């Protein structure tokens, strides 16, 4: 049922949504509405399950029929500004793969994966607006706002559980391409520095190497060398916040345009001349077992035009210096 249509509508609960509390289901299904409104209309009996009033703690069952009153009608114009709507529609062009269980995007740099901290728009909110008839859309994992590349979204709760189990078991392989300052030393193939996350006064997350931090491991492989930089492939063994960025800095080779973790000076100025204006960190490949078939599934995401042109410029400059 289209959640953007005004007026009463009904939602048929599937096995994927069974077991959730009605209040949590509505908070997710009608993302953007204040909690106070949702709890008020549930308490007043305007939300009905199988034609009966329910309490907010009611747990949904398979084949339940949920009545949603007109007051909950939302449309895209109410949810997003015109600028955000342009980003929403651009997500259609970012889809790499889709089936009944998965939706995989090549997330653009500069777009958060979800709203919050002053942001109304994120990838998941945009996808829900574009797919109003899809009852379940949830992020399997996350990417930093300025990181581009493969982003996995589950379309069924069973798929989300199966993929989360692969993440816990460390059987899902995530590979990134990063352009780092200087000449990466070939013998540095693994960084295992523990990472501690802190929240600064402005609410930003800052991660640093600390013996008090959580065990963290990133594997690095040199892909291409340039005069001032190295293109490396980084493979995550653990998945800590800002892990690749901090481990690269710890190894003495901060990632290009990473203002938070040490990129500055001549290196950054040269990359500006190459047309780079964003963090050079791209989730290039993801390998996992498909939650339905169980077969090994591998998908890759091409570099955007900015990153591609930067590499072309660096290759030309490298040849000129030889």
N, C-alpha and C positions, 0 to 999 in steps of 0.2 A: 504494500500500500504506500502511496506517495505521501510522505510526511510533510511535504510542502503545500499540499492542498488544504485550503481552509475548509472548516466544517468537520462534522463527526466522521471518524474513520475507525477501522478495526484492524487489529494486528493478530494474525494467527501465530501462536508460539510453536516453534519447532524444537527438536531435541537439542539443537545448538544453544538455544536460549533458556531451556528448562533448567530449573535449579537456582536461578537468580531471584533476588528480591525485586518486587515490582518497582520500588523507588529507584534502585540502582539501574534497572532496565530502562526506565523512563529518562533518567539523567543521561544515560549514554545515547539512547535512541533519539532524544530531542536535545542534542548538544546545543548549548547556547542559552537555554532558558534558565532563569534563576531557580535555585533549589526551592525557594520559598513558594513559588507558584506551583511547582510540581507537588510539594507536600500538601499545599492547601487544597488543590482539586482532588487529591487522593482522599484526604480526610473528609471532604465534603461529599464524597461518593460520586463525583463526576467521572472518575475513572472506574470502570467496572470490569470484572473478570467473569466471563460466563454469565453476564447479566446481574452479577452480585457485587455488592460493596466489599472492598477488601481493605485491610490495614497496610501501611507502608512496608511492613515486614513480611507480607505474604510472599511465599516462594512460588514462582511460576512453574506450571506443569506442562508437559508436552500436550499439544492440541488445545491449550487454553485460548480463549478468544478475548482480547483486551480491547475495550472501548476507549478511544481517546477523544476528549471533547474539543469543540472548536477553539477554545481559548489557547490551545497548544499549537495552533497552526503557525508555521513559520515559512517564510520564503527567503530566497537567496538575498534579496535586496535588504531585508532586515538583518541578515547575518553578517554581510560583508560590505565594505566600501567598494566603489567602482574600481579602484586600483587593485584591491584584493580579488575582485571578481575576474579581472584579467588574468591573474595568477591561477585562479581556480580553473578557468577554462584551458589554460596552457597545460594543465596536468594531463589532459587527454592525449597530448602529443608526447608525454613522458612515459606512457605505458609501454613496458617491454614485453610483458606476457600476462595473460589472464585466463583462468579457467574457473570451474565451479568452487574451487577451494582457495585459490591464490590470486592476488593481484600484485604484480611486481613493477616498480617504477624506476626510472633513472632520475632520481630527485635532483632538481636544480639547486645550485648554490644560492644561499641567501634566503631560502625558504625553510622555516621551522617545520619539524615533523608534526607538531601539534601546537594549538594555541595555549596561552598562559603567560604569566608575567608581563601583562600589558598587551599581549598579542591575541587578537580575535581569530586570526587566520593561521592555520597550519595545514600540512598535507592531508591529515586524516579528516579534518573538518571540510576541506575542499572536496575530497573524494566522497564524503557523505552527501554533500550538496549535489554533486554530479550524478550520484547513484541513489536517489531517494527510495527506490524500491528494494534496495539491498539492505536487509535488516541488520546484518552483522558485518562490520568492517573494523578491524583492530590492528594496530601496529604489532608486528612480531618482534622487532628490534628498533633501535633508533640510530639516527645520524645527527651529528652536530649541525647547527643551522648553516654554517658556511661550508660544510662538506657536501659534495655531490656524489651521485652514484646509486648503486643498487639498494633499493628499500623494499622490504618484504611486508605485505599486508595480508592478513588472513580474512577469508570470507565466511568461514565457519568456525564455531567455537572448538569443535573437535580438531580442526587443522591448527588452530592457535595452540592448543594444549600439546599436540604432537611436536610442533616446531619448537616450542619452549622447552620441551624435554630434550630435544637435540642440542639446544643451547646449553642447558645444564650439564649434559653429557660431553660437551665440547666436541661434538661430532659434526657441527656445521662449520664449514671453512669460509672465512671472510678474508678477501684479499683487497688491498688498497694500493694505489699508486700515489707516491708523494715525491715532490721535488724538494730536495734539502740543500742547505748551504754547504759548499766545500766538497771535498773528495771523501766520500764515505769509505772507511777502511774495510777492505774485503774480508778480513778475519772477524769483523764484528757481525755475526750472523744472528745473534739472539741477545735481547736486552730483558733482564728479569728484575729490574728495580721495583720495589714495592711502592704503591701509590696511595697518597692520602688526600682526600677531597676536603676542601674548605669553602665556606661561603663568606665572601667579603661583604663590606657594609652596603654596597649597591646591589646585593643579591646575586652577583655573578659567582660562578663556580670556578675556583682556582685549584688546580691539582699540582702537588709537588711530590718529589721522591722523599720518602721518609721510612725509617725502620718501623714506625707505628702504622704504616699503611698496609693495604691489602696486597697479597701476592699478585704479581702482574707479569705477563710474558708476551713479548712481541718478537716475531722472527722477521729479519730483513734480508733482502737479496738485491744486489745491484742490477738494475736493468739497463742503464745507459749513463755514460759519464760526459760531462760538459766542462768547459773551462772553469766556471765558477760554481757549478752545482752538480748534483747527482740525482738521477731518477731512480728511486728504490721501490721495490714491492714489499709492502708490510703485511704480514699475516698475523691475525690476532689469535692467540691461544686463550687468553682471558679477555674480558670485555669491559674494562674500567672506563670511566669518564675521561675523555681527552687522552686516552692511553698512548696512541701512536704519536701524538703531538709532544707529549711530555717525554716519552722514551727517546724520540729523535733529538730533542733538546738535550737530554741527559747524555746522549752519545756525542754531543758536540756539534750536531748538524740540525739546527731548527728548520722547520718546514717553511717554505716560501710564503711570505705575507701572513705569517702567524704572529701578529702583534702581541698576543697574550703570552707567548712562550719564546720570545727572544729573537725574532727576525727583525733586522734593522740595517741601516748603513748602506754601503756600496751595493751589496747583494740585492736589496730591495729596489734600489734606484735602477739597477740594470734590468731587473725584471719588469719594471714599469715601462722601460724602453721596448721591451718585448711584447707589450700589450697586456701584461698580467695585472689584474686589479682585485684578485681574490685569493683566498687560501688555496694552495695547490695540494689538495688532499681529495682523492676520488676513490670511492668504493667500486672497484672495477669488476669484481667477480664474487659470486656466492655459490657455494656447493652444499647441497643438503639432500635428504631423502624426501621425496614427495609424500605428503601426509596421506594421500589416498592410495597410490600405486605402490609406494615403498621403493620405487626406483630412484637411483642417483640422478639428481637434477642439478645442472650447472648453467648459470646464466651470467652473461657479461654485459657491462654498460659502457658504451663508447664515451670518450672524453668530449666535453663540450668544445665549441669553437675557440673560446678563450685559452683553454689549456693546450689544445692542439696547436694553435698558432704560436704560443709561447715556446713550445718544444721546437717548432720549425725555426724560429728565430735563434734559439740557443744552438741548434746544429750549425747554422750558417756562421754564427759568431765563433763557434769552436773551430771550424775549419779555417777561418781567417786568422786565428791565433797560432795555428800550427806552422 
